Amino acid sequence: MKNFSTLQRGQVSSQLRQIRLDKNLPITDIACKCDLSVANIDAIERGEAISFKKYLRLIRFYEKKIQILLTD
Protein backbone atom coordinates (compact mmCIF):
# COMPACT_ATOMS: atom_id res chain seq x y z
CA MET A 1 0.00 0.00 0.00
CA LYS A 2 1.30 3.44 -0.89
CA ASN A 3 1.61 6.04 1.84
CA PHE A 4 -0.12 9.42 1.68
CA SER A 5 2.85 11.45 0.52
CA THR A 6 3.59 8.95 -2.27
CA LEU A 7 0.02 9.27 -3.53
CA GLN A 8 0.19 13.07 -3.39
CA ARG A 9 3.49 13.18 -5.26
CA GLY A 10 2.13 10.87 -7.94
CA GLN A 11 -0.90 13.05 -8.56
CA VAL A 12 0.96 16.35 -8.50
CA SER A 13 3.90 15.17 -10.57
CA SER A 14 1.78 13.89 -13.44
CA GLN A 15 -0.19 17.14 -13.52
CA LEU A 16 2.98 19.24 -13.52
CA ARG A 17 4.42 17.21 -16.38
CA GLN A 18 1.18 17.57 -18.36
CA ILE A 19 1.17 21.34 -17.83
CA ARG A 20 4.71 21.55 -19.20
CA LEU A 21 3.83 19.41 -22.21
CA ASP A 22 0.63 21.39 -22.90
CA LYS A 23 2.66 24.60 -22.89
CA ASN A 24 5.31 22.96 -25.07
CA LEU A 25 8.08 24.08 -22.72
CA PRO A 26 11.44 22.31 -22.59
CA ILE A 27 12.70 21.42 -19.11
CA THR A 28 15.84 23.51 -19.73
CA ASP A 29 13.78 26.69 -20.20
CA ILE A 30 11.83 26.08 -17.01
CA ALA A 31 15.00 25.32 -15.06
CA CYS A 32 16.44 28.71 -15.98
CA LYS A 33 13.26 30.59 -15.13
CA CYS A 34 12.36 29.03 -11.78
CA ASP A 35 15.82 28.35 -10.31
CA LEU A 36 15.59 24.56 -10.32
CA SER A 37 17.97 22.17 -11.99
CA VAL A 38 16.90 20.04 -14.93
CA ALA A 39 17.47 17.00 -12.70
CA ASN A 40 15.12 18.44 -10.05
CA ILE A 41 12.35 19.10 -12.55
CA ASP A 42 12.77 15.64 -14.04
CA ALA A 43 12.60 14.12 -10.53
CA ILE A 44 9.46 16.13 -9.72
CA GLU A 45 7.77 15.02 -12.93
CA ARG A 46 8.55 11.40 -12.03
CA GLY A 47 7.13 11.83 -8.51
CA GLU A 48 10.37 11.27 -6.68
CA ALA A 49 10.74 12.06 -2.99
CA ILE A 50 12.55 15.39 -3.07
CA SER A 51 11.96 18.56 -1.09
CA PHE A 52 8.37 19.80 -1.06
CA LYS A 53 9.82 23.31 -1.44
CA LYS A 54 11.08 22.31 -4.88
CA TYR A 55 7.65 20.95 -5.84
CA LEU A 56 6.13 24.19 -4.58
CA ARG A 57 8.58 26.30 -6.58
CA LEU A 58 7.48 24.55 -9.79
CA ILE A 59 3.80 24.79 -8.83
CA ARG A 60 4.18 28.53 -8.29
CA PHE A 61 6.08 28.92 -11.56
CA TYR A 62 3.03 27.51 -13.35
CA GLU A 63 0.81 29.84 -11.27
CA LYS A 64 -1.10 26.90 -9.79
CA LYS A 65 -2.34 26.15 -6.29
CA ILE A 66 -2.70 22.94 -4.33
CA GLN A 67 -6.21 21.96 -3.33
CA ILE A 68 -7.11 19.02 -1.12
CA LEU A 69 -10.56 17.57 -1.69
CA LEU A 70 -12.25 14.97 0.48
CA THR A 71 -15.06 13.01 -1.15
CA ASP A 72 -17.47 10.25 -0.15
KANOR-V992772 format. One record per residue. D_FIRST is the distance of its C-alpha to the first C-alpha in Angstrom with 2 decimals. Layout:
BEGIN
D_FIRST
D_FIRST
END
This chain:
BEGIN
0.00
3.78
6.52
9.57
11.81
9.91
9.92
13.50
14.62
13.63
15.64
18.46
18.90
19.41
21.83
23.71
24.16
25.44
27.83
29.25
29.74
31.34
33.71
34.41
34.08
33.75
31.40
34.53
36.20
33.31
33.06
36.74
36.62
33.68
34.07
30.86
30.95
30.17
27.49
25.87
25.98
24.59
21.65
21.08
21.29
18.65
16.23
16.70
16.42
20.09
22.11
21.53
25.33
25.39
23.06
25.37
28.44
27.47
26.59
30.00
31.73
30.73
31.91
28.65
26.99
23.50
23.07
20.34
20.56
19.35
19.93
20.25
END
